[in-house]
Amino acid sequence: MEVFNKCRLLTGNVGLDNEILWVNILEILDDLSHIEPGELLITTAHDFNTQSRSVQQGMIELFASRKLAAVAIQTGHYVENIPKSFIYFAEEHFIPLIEIPSDVSFKSITRALMNRLIHDTNYSAEESVESGMANRLDLQIKAMKNLWVEIIESENPSDLHLELNRFNLEAKELVAAAVLYITVDQESELEAIGESSNKLLIQAEPVIIRILRQFHTTFLLGPSDRYVTLLLQPGHFHSKPQSLTIDLIQKLLGELKLYFPGLTLRAGISCLHNDLSGLKPALGEAEKALQAAKLQLVNHGEIVSYRNLGLYRLIMDIKNIETLKCYYEETVAPLLEYDQSCEGALIKTLQQYLESCSIKNASENLYVHRHTMKYRLEQVKKLTGLNPLLPEDALQLNIGLCIYRYLQALKMLA
């Protein structure tokens, strides 16, 4: 492959006919328990120089026992030169060892490899369907989705103890739902070859399962034709399970970007629920949080937690758009009209003030004098009939601003 033109093969030609079934990307070679047969291991080998010869030999012996396809180490960042002892052990155990120079990016390699692997996987999948065969991972995905449906429909998920045990789930442990939206960036290579959203989901599911297994977390993949749904049980975390759940999804999205360069990823995460019976409401929360992430309503982040939605929890539950438009017209619409006609900054001023309810802080953030800030807030009062200095009026204006941002994101304002 052209992407490997600058790379060097360090261990001769033995093992070059090994079939690569997957790509495993590790920065630190510390936890190798999830190495699987047929993987190409790509690493920057952080902290590798501190490893003794015996540790290096043990590592290679593990790779050989797991039938690793090959190892690729990028030099120039953490490792200047690959130790001769490591090359010797790799040669001795017939494992191809590739040196990646520092000017060849992981992204270019993973993009080329994953495009090739996805093409091969799709071809193999078509053959397996025709022959009535399915691989083990496909069966696991199907079993996960079936169990998800059973949990949702069951009056008492504890009755499913045998099925739950298969995936290390606990009926009475904390549970959260996460929803991942995956789409193609404009002008990306995937866009150029016409990848559909549904096809991307099918390709992403086995990748997500492999990544989450490496994170040693308890999870279940759910059915959906619009996005990836996940059940997570962070009960084994000793503290702050909600924040650790968010950290887990952040790591997952980071890994997915390595495997699928050129994708836009968004995620919504539910609150924690006491047991598996809370999966259905958790899924609803995660879907609302995902919508907020797609609309960039909360801090413009790619991951939004339902607990951080604030007023949008209430606003997104209102199905009658006319009701929202009416509230917007009665609160902040006059400010927007004023700003557009007079090139003013009343909306921006109000937003800054409501963030802290402090004239001093707001004026400093806007780089204006406090008298200017007071004058603008007086203008807000005159135009809306609501005084932002009074808590009740400030709340109404804040709701109006949230509705304005929501309707604007939905492109429902002229």
C-alpha positions as a Python dict, from the first residue, in 0.01 Angstrom:
ca = {
    (1, 'M'): (0, 0, 0),
    (2, 'E'): (127, 347, -91),
    (3, 'V'): (86, 477, 265),
    (4, 'F'): (366, 241, 377),
    (5, 'N'): (619, 360, 116),
    (6, 'K'): (823, 551, 375),
    (7, 'C'): (804, 273, 635),
    (8, 'R'): (1077, 12, 691),
    (9, 'L'): (1036, -361, 744),
    (10, 'L'): (1286, -462, 1014),
    (11, 'T'): (1240, -839, 1040),
    (12, 'G'): (1293, -980, 693),
    (13, 'N'): (1019, -1145, 495),
    (14, 'V'): (890, -1410, 735),
    (15, 'G'): (525, -1354, 822),
    (16, 'L'): (445, -1113, 539),
    (17, 'D'): (164, -1340, 425),
    (18, 'N'): (-14, -1299, 761),
    (19, 'E'): (-370, -1183, 708),
    (20, 'I'): (-463, -855, 879),
    (21, 'L'): (-815, -876, 1017),
    (22, 'W'): (-812, -564, 1235),
    (23, 'V'): (-609, -263, 1346),
    (24, 'N'): (-534, -210, 1716),
    (25, 'I'): (-397, 134, 1809),
    (26, 'L'): (-215, 169, 2141),
    (27, 'E'): (-4, 461, 2260),
    (28, 'I'): (126, 279, 2568),
    (29, 'L'): (213, -91, 2559),
    (30, 'D'): (86, -159, 2909),
    (31, 'D'): (-240, -356, 2881),
    (32, 'L'): (-205, -618, 2607),
    (33, 'S'): (-477, -850, 2736),
    (34, 'H'): (-710, -766, 2449),
    (35, 'I'): (-472, -848, 2164),
    (36, 'E'): (-659, -1073, 1919),
    (37, 'P'): (-549, -1297, 1631),
    (38, 'G'): (-494, -1122, 1301),
    (39, 'E'): (-448, -773, 1443),
    (40, 'L'): (-196, -521, 1320),
    (41, 'L'): (-75, -341, 1633),
    (42, 'I'): (20, 23, 1571),
    (43, 'T'): (188, 211, 1858),
    (44, 'T'): (404, 510, 1946),
    (45, 'A'): (552, 287, 2219),
    (46, 'H'): (538, 548, 2495),
    (47, 'D'): (772, 451, 2783),
    (48, 'F'): (910, 163, 2572),
    (49, 'N'): (1274, 261, 2634),
    (50, 'T'): (1238, 169, 3002),
    (51, 'Q'): (1146, -193, 2921),
    (52, 'S'): (1410, -459, 2991),
    (53, 'R'): (1510, -731, 2744),
    (54, 'S'): (1309, -987, 2939),
    (55, 'V'): (998, -767, 2923),
    (56, 'Q'): (1049, -720, 2548),
    (57, 'Q'): (1086, -1094, 2500),
    (58, 'G'): (773, -1163, 2705),
    (59, 'M'): (583, -908, 2497),
    (60, 'I'): (685, -1073, 2169),
    (61, 'E'): (603, -1419, 2305),
    (62, 'L'): (257, -1290, 2398),
    (63, 'F'): (214, -1148, 2048),
    (64, 'A'): (314, -1482, 1898),
    (65, 'S'): (77, -1679, 2124),
    (66, 'R'): (-210, -1446, 2030),
    (67, 'K'): (-121, -1483, 1657),
    (68, 'L'): (-68, -1112, 1604),
    (69, 'A'): (-37, -1030, 1233),
    (70, 'A'): (233, -762, 1268),
    (71, 'V'): (363, -475, 1483),
    (72, 'A'): (420, -119, 1360),
    (73, 'I'): (609, 126, 1585),
    (74, 'Q'): (632, 498, 1511),
    (75, 'T'): (972, 641, 1596),
    (76, 'G'): (1072, 1001, 1655),
    (77, 'H'): (821, 1080, 1932),
    (78, 'Y'): (881, 852, 2231),
    (79, 'V'): (1130, 609, 2073),
    (80, 'E'): (1423, 731, 1864),
    (81, 'N'): (1528, 384, 1758),
    (82, 'I'): (1363, 46, 1800),
    (83, 'P'): (1590, -167, 2027),
    (84, 'K'): (1789, -435, 1844),
    (85, 'S'): (1682, -685, 2107),
    (86, 'F'): (1316, -625, 2023),
    (87, 'I'): (1388, -669, 1651),
    (88, 'Y'): (1572, -995, 1729),
    (89, 'F'): (1282, -1135, 1936),
    (90, 'A'): (1030, -1037, 1665),
    (91, 'E'): (1241, -1210, 1400),
    (92, 'E'): (1279, -1517, 1618),
    (93, 'H'): (899, -1550, 1658),
    (94, 'F'): (815, -1470, 1293),
    (95, 'I'): (635, -1142, 1367),
    (96, 'P'): (680, -871, 1102),
    (97, 'L'): (807, -551, 1265),
    (98, 'I'): (749, -223, 1081),
    (99, 'E'): (907, 114, 1160),
    (100, 'I'): (687, 417, 1088),
    (101, 'P'): (877, 745, 1054),
    (102, 'S'): (754, 1047, 1248),
    (103, 'D'): (640, 1233, 933),
    (104, 'V'): (385, 961, 849),
    (105, 'S'): (68, 1030, 1046),
    (106, 'F'): (-139, 768, 1224),
    (107, 'K'): (-444, 921, 1056),
    (108, 'S'): (-317, 851, 703),
    (109, 'I'): (-230, 491, 793),
    (110, 'T'): (-554, 414, 976),
    (111, 'R'): (-761, 578, 702),
    (112, 'A'): (-598, 366, 433),
    (113, 'L'): (-613, 44, 637),
    (114, 'M'): (-971, 89, 755),
    (115, 'N'): (-1095, 172, 405),
    (116, 'R'): (-929, -149, 284),
    (117, 'L'): (-1057, -356, 577),
    (118, 'I'): (-1409, -219, 545),
    (119, 'H'): (-1412, -305, 177),
    (120, 'D'): (-1288, -659, 251),
    (121, 'T'): (-1533, -698, 540),
    (122, 'N'): (-1828, -592, 325),
    (123, 'Y'): (-1723, -838, 54),
    (124, 'S'): (-1689, -1118, 310),
    (125, 'A'): (-2021, -1027, 469),
    (126, 'E'): (-2195, -1057, 135),
    (127, 'E'): (-2043, -1402, 88),
    (128, 'S'): (-2143, -1512, 439),
    (129, 'V'): (-2503, -1404, 383),
    (130, 'E'): (-2517, -1601, 62),
    (131, 'S'): (-2377, -1910, 228),
    (132, 'G'): (-2597, -1875, 539),
    (133, 'M'): (-2298, -1824, 771),
    (134, 'A'): (-2230, -1546, 1021),
    (135, 'N'): (-1914, -1471, 1213),
    (136, 'R'): (-1891, -1474, 1590),
    (137, 'L'): (-1899, -1098, 1632),
    (138, 'D'): (-2212, -1069, 1420),
    (139, 'L'): (-2381, -1324, 1646),
    (140, 'Q'): (-2275, -1133, 1957),
    (141, 'I'): (-2412, -808, 1816),
    (142, 'K'): (-2741, -980, 1736),
    (143, 'A'): (-2757, -1132, 2086),
    (144, 'M'): (-2689, -793, 2247),
    (145, 'K'): (-2967, -628, 2049),
    (146, 'N'): (-3212, -906, 2133),
    (147, 'L'): (-3130, -877, 2504),
    (148, 'W'): (-3174, -497, 2485),
    (149, 'V'): (-3529, -546, 2354),
    (150, 'E'): (-3602, -803, 2626),
    (151, 'I'): (-3483, -562, 2898),
    (152, 'I'): (-3701, -281, 2760),
    (153, 'E'): (-4008, -504, 2740),
    (154, 'S'): (-3957, -694, 3065),
    (155, 'E'): (-4151, -596, 3375),
    (156, 'N'): (-3870, -738, 3588),
    (157, 'P'): (-3527, -745, 3418),
    (158, 'S'): (-3393, -956, 3709),
    (159, 'D'): (-3577, -1252, 3554),
    (160, 'L'): (-3327, -1238, 3266),
    (161, 'H'): (-3035, -1332, 3492),
    (162, 'L'): (-2892, -1598, 3259),
    (163, 'E'): (-2890, -1364, 2959),
    (164, 'L'): (-2752, -1079, 3174),
    (165, 'N'): (-2470, -1297, 3305),
    (166, 'R'): (-2354, -1362, 2950),
    (167, 'F'): (-2264, -993, 2917),
    (168, 'N'): (-2167, -936, 3285),
    (169, 'L'): (-2472, -715, 3343),
    (170, 'E'): (-2629, -669, 3687),
    (171, 'A'): (-3005, -610, 3714),
    (172, 'K'): (-2972, -393, 4027),
    (173, 'E'): (-2663, -189, 3932),
    (174, 'L'): (-2659, 172, 3811),
    (175, 'V'): (-2728, 208, 3440),
    (176, 'A'): (-2684, 484, 3184),
    (177, 'A'): (-2766, 506, 2815),
    (178, 'A'): (-2553, 670, 2548),
    (179, 'V'): (-2653, 747, 2191),
    (180, 'L'): (-2392, 808, 1919),
    (181, 'Y'): (-2466, 989, 1594),
    (182, 'I'): (-2222, 918, 1312),
    (183, 'T'): (-2215, 1102, 983),
    (184, 'V'): (-1969, 1188, 709),
    (185, 'D'): (-1780, 1516, 697),
    (186, 'Q'): (-1831, 1712, 378),
    (187, 'E'): (-1554, 1665, 122),
    (188, 'S'): (-1409, 1369, 313),
    (189, 'E'): (-1288, 1052, 145),
    (190, 'L'): (-1586, 860, 281),
    (191, 'E'): (-1821, 1119, 131),
    (192, 'A'): (-1642, 1080, -202),
    (193, 'I'): (-1707, 705, -212),
    (194, 'G'): (-2071, 754, -115),
    (195, 'E'): (-2089, 600, 231),
    (196, 'S'): (-2447, 608, 366),
    (197, 'S'): (-2529, 668, 733),
    (198, 'N'): (-2681, 322, 769),
    (199, 'K'): (-2373, 159, 620),
    (200, 'L'): (-2149, 359, 854),
    (201, 'L'): (-2346, 232, 1156),
    (202, 'I'): (-2302, -128, 1045),
    (203, 'Q'): (-1929, -73, 999),
    (204, 'A'): (-1890, 113, 1330),
    (205, 'E'): (-2067, -138, 1556),
    (206, 'P'): (-1793, -406, 1563),
    (207, 'V'): (-1530, -134, 1606),
    (208, 'I'): (-1717, 8, 1906),
    (209, 'I'): (-1745, -337, 2065),
    (210, 'R'): (-1370, -395, 2029),
    (211, 'I'): (-1287, -53, 2175),
    (212, 'L'): (-1520, -86, 2474),
    (213, 'R'): (-1378, -429, 2553),
    (214, 'Q'): (-1035, -270, 2576),
    (215, 'F'): (-1177, -20, 2828),
    (216, 'H'): (-1285, -308, 3060),
    (217, 'T'): (-1638, -173, 3085),
    (218, 'T'): (-1975, -348, 3106),
    (219, 'F'): (-2193, -254, 2811),
    (220, 'L'): (-2464, -364, 2572),
    (221, 'L'): (-2520, -258, 2212),
    (222, 'G'): (-2879, -174, 2127),
    (223, 'P'): (-3087, -177, 1808),
    (224, 'S'): (-3132, 140, 1602),
    (225, 'D'): (-3124, 232, 1235),
    (226, 'R'): (-3043, 598, 1308),
    (227, 'Y'): (-2753, 586, 1553),
    (228, 'V'): (-2557, 361, 1787),
    (229, 'T'): (-2726, 297, 2121),
    (230, 'L'): (-2530, 179, 2424),
    (231, 'L'): (-2622, 59, 2771),
    (232, 'L'): (-2342, 128, 3018),
    (233, 'Q'): (-2305, 3, 3375),
    (234, 'P'): (-2045, 214, 3554),
    (235, 'G'): (-2119, 46, 3888),
    (236, 'H'): (-1764, -86, 3916),
    (237, 'F'): (-1639, 273, 3940),
    (238, 'H'): (-1590, 362, 4305),
    (239, 'S'): (-1667, 733, 4270),
    (240, 'K'): (-1827, 984, 4034),
    (241, 'P'): (-1980, 727, 3796),
    (242, 'Q'): (-2158, 1001, 3595),
    (243, 'S'): (-1838, 1189, 3511),
    (244, 'L'): (-1655, 863, 3444),
    (245, 'T'): (-1932, 763, 3202),
    (246, 'I'): (-1877, 1090, 3015),
    (247, 'D'): (-1499, 1027, 3016),
    (248, 'L'): (-1562, 681, 2871),
    (249, 'I'): (-1768, 820, 2582),
    (250, 'Q'): (-1503, 1087, 2519),
    (251, 'K'): (-1238, 816, 2491),
    (252, 'L'): (-1464, 611, 2266),
    (253, 'L'): (-1518, 901, 2026),
    (254, 'G'): (-1144, 970, 2027),
    (255, 'E'): (-1071, 609, 1927),
    (256, 'L'): (-1343, 611, 1661),
    (257, 'K'): (-1183, 918, 1501),
    (258, 'L'): (-860, 721, 1468),
    (259, 'Y'): (-1035, 429, 1302),
    (260, 'F'): (-1267, 641, 1085),
    (261, 'P'): (-1100, 971, 992),
    (262, 'G'): (-1344, 1203, 819),
    (263, 'L'): (-1646, 1136, 1039),
    (264, 'T'): (-1852, 1380, 1245),
    (265, 'L'): (-1943, 1230, 1583),
    (266, 'R'): (-2199, 1350, 1836),
    (267, 'A'): (-2312, 1179, 2156),
    (268, 'G'): (-2588, 1215, 2412),
    (269, 'I'): (-2565, 1063, 2760),
    (270, 'S'): (-2846, 1001, 3007),
    (271, 'C'): (-2850, 1049, 3381),
    (272, 'L'): (-2771, 747, 3596),
    (273, 'H'): (-3069, 523, 3680),
    (274, 'N'): (-3084, 286, 3974),
    (275, 'D'): (-3124, -42, 3783),
    (276, 'L'): (-3193, -195, 3443),
    (277, 'S'): (-3562, -107, 3461),
    (278, 'G'): (-3447, 251, 3400),
    (279, 'L'): (-3306, 171, 3055),
    (280, 'K'): (-3610, 297, 2862),
    (281, 'P'): (-3625, 643, 3029),
    (282, 'A'): (-3245, 660, 3012),
    (283, 'L'): (-3261, 605, 2637),
    (284, 'G'): (-3514, 889, 2603),
    (285, 'E'): (-3283, 1121, 2800),
    (286, 'A'): (-2983, 1025, 2588),
    (287, 'E'): (-3178, 1094, 2267),
    (288, 'K'): (-3271, 1443, 2388),
    (289, 'A'): (-2911, 1509, 2489),
    (290, 'L'): (-2799, 1391, 2145),
    (291, 'Q'): (-3041, 1633, 1977),
    (292, 'A'): (-2891, 1915, 2185),
    (293, 'A'): (-2542, 1804, 2079),
    (294, 'K'): (-2641, 1795, 1711),
    (295, 'L'): (-2796, 2142, 1740),
    (296, 'Q'): (-2492, 2268, 1937),
    (297, 'L'): (-2715, 2406, 2212),
    (298, 'V'): (-2487, 2335, 2510),
    (299, 'N'): (-2133, 2473, 2502),
    (300, 'H'): (-2101, 2373, 2135),
    (301, 'G'): (-1962, 2037, 2246),
    (302, 'E'): (-1980, 1706, 2062),
    (303, 'I'): (-2090, 1527, 2383),
    (304, 'V'): (-2388, 1646, 2589),
    (305, 'S'): (-2514, 1498, 2914),
    (306, 'Y'): (-2887, 1514, 2987),
    (307, 'R'): (-2816, 1652, 3335),
    (308, 'N'): (-2648, 1956, 3174),
    (309, 'L'): (-2939, 2047, 2946),
    (310, 'G'): (-3082, 2296, 3194),
    (311, 'L'): (-3390, 2474, 3057),
    (312, 'Y'): (-3365, 2279, 2732),
    (313, 'R'): (-3502, 1976, 2920),
    (314, 'L'): (-3835, 2159, 2944),
    (315, 'I'): (-3822, 2334, 2608),
    (316, 'M'): (-3750, 2017, 2409),
    (317, 'D'): (-4051, 1849, 2571),
    (318, 'I'): (-4286, 2112, 2426),
    (319, 'K'): (-4410, 1968, 2098),
    (320, 'N'): (-4616, 2270, 1993),
    (321, 'I'): (-4368, 2495, 1810),
    (322, 'E'): (-4624, 2777, 1798),
    (323, 'T'): (-4624, 2787, 2178),
    (324, 'L'): (-4247, 2834, 2174),
    (325, 'K'): (-4265, 3099, 1903),
    (326, 'C'): (-4527, 3288, 2101),
    (327, 'Y'): (-4308, 3291, 2412),
    (328, 'Y'): (-4011, 3406, 2204),
    (329, 'E'): (-4217, 3689, 2052),
    (330, 'E'): (-4327, 3804, 2398),
    (331, 'T'): (-3976, 3810, 2546),
    (332, 'V'): (-3658, 3853, 2341),
    (333, 'A'): (-3791, 3907, 1985),
    (334, 'P'): (-3802, 4289, 2031),
    (335, 'L'): (-3433, 4282, 2130),
    (336, 'L'): (-3339, 4095, 1814),
    (337, 'E'): (-3539, 4338, 1600),
    (338, 'Y'): (-3367, 4632, 1771),
    (339, 'D'): (-3021, 4483, 1718),
    (340, 'Q'): (-3090, 4418, 1350),
    (341, 'S'): (-3229, 4764, 1279),
    (342, 'C'): (-2988, 4967, 1495),
    (343, 'E'): (-2678, 4744, 1484),
    (344, 'G'): (-2712, 4706, 1859),
    (345, 'A'): (-2589, 4441, 2101),
    (346, 'L'): (-2881, 4396, 2340),
    (347, 'I'): (-2908, 4018, 2290),
    (348, 'K'): (-2537, 3973, 2354),
    (349, 'T'): (-2553, 4206, 2653),
    (350, 'L'): (-2846, 4019, 2804),
    (351, 'Q'): (-2674, 3682, 2754),
    (352, 'Q'): (-2360, 3802, 2929),
    (353, 'Y'): (-2552, 3953, 3218),
    (354, 'L'): (-2770, 3645, 3276),
    (355, 'E'): (-2463, 3418, 3289),
    (356, 'S'): (-2345, 3582, 3611),
    (357, 'C'): (-2625, 3824, 3711),
    (358, 'S'): (-2345, 4072, 3773),
    (359, 'I'): (-2321, 4409, 3597),
    (360, 'K'): (-1952, 4427, 3688),
    (361, 'N'): (-1863, 4084, 3542),
    (362, 'A'): (-2076, 4132, 3232),
    (363, 'S'): (-1929, 4475, 3154),
    (364, 'E'): (-1575, 4337, 3193),
    (365, 'N'): (-1650, 4044, 2962),
    (366, 'L'): (-1796, 4278, 2699),
    (367, 'Y'): (-1521, 4539, 2747),
    (368, 'V'): (-1773, 4817, 2810),
    (369, 'H'): (-1817, 5064, 3095),
    (370, 'R'): (-2062, 4974, 3373),
    (371, 'H'): (-2273, 5279, 3286),
    (372, 'T'): (-2301, 5148, 2930),
    (373, 'M'): (-2405, 4809, 3069),
    (374, 'K'): (-2674, 4966, 3289),
    (375, 'Y'): (-2802, 5171, 2995),
    (376, 'R'): (-2833, 4862, 2775),
    (377, 'L'): (-3016, 4668, 3047),
    (378, 'E'): (-3256, 4962, 3080),
    (379, 'Q'): (-3316, 4936, 2704),
    (380, 'V'): (-3396, 4567, 2751),
    (381, 'K'): (-3653, 4662, 3015),
    (382, 'K'): (-3816, 4925, 2792),
    (383, 'L'): (-3840, 4697, 2487),
    (384, 'T'): (-3962, 4380, 2664),
    (385, 'G'): (-4138, 4507, 2972),
    (386, 'L'): (-3918, 4270, 3175),
    (387, 'N'): (-3651, 4392, 3416),
    (388, 'P'): (-3342, 4166, 3397),
    (389, 'L'): (-3240, 4288, 3744),
    (390, 'L'): (-3545, 4117, 3899),
    (391, 'P'): (-3510, 3738, 3944),
    (392, 'E'): (-3855, 3646, 3809),
    (393, 'D'): (-3818, 3868, 3502),
    (394, 'A'): (-3462, 3745, 3450),
    (395, 'L'): (-3590, 3386, 3444),
    (396, 'Q'): (-3848, 3472, 3177),
    (397, 'L'): (-3583, 3642, 2966),
    (398, 'N'): (-3349, 3344, 3010),
    (399, 'I'): (-3622, 3106, 2893),
    (400, 'G'): (-3684, 3336, 2598),
    (401, 'L'): (-3315, 3329, 2504),
    (402, 'C'): (-3305, 2948, 2524),
    (403, 'I'): (-3616, 2923, 2304),
    (404, 'Y'): (-3456, 3169, 2060),
    (405, 'R'): (-3139, 2955, 2032),
    (406, 'Y'): (-3346, 2636, 2000),
    (407, 'L'): (-3571, 2772, 1724),
    (408, 'Q'): (-3274, 2926, 1549),
    (409, 'A'): (-3090, 2590, 1551),
    (410, 'L'): (-3401, 2425, 1407),
    (411, 'K'): (-3413, 2698, 1139),
    (412, 'M'): (-3767, 2792, 1241),
    (413, 'L'): (-3712, 3166, 1265),
    (414, 'A'): (-3741, 3384, 959),
}
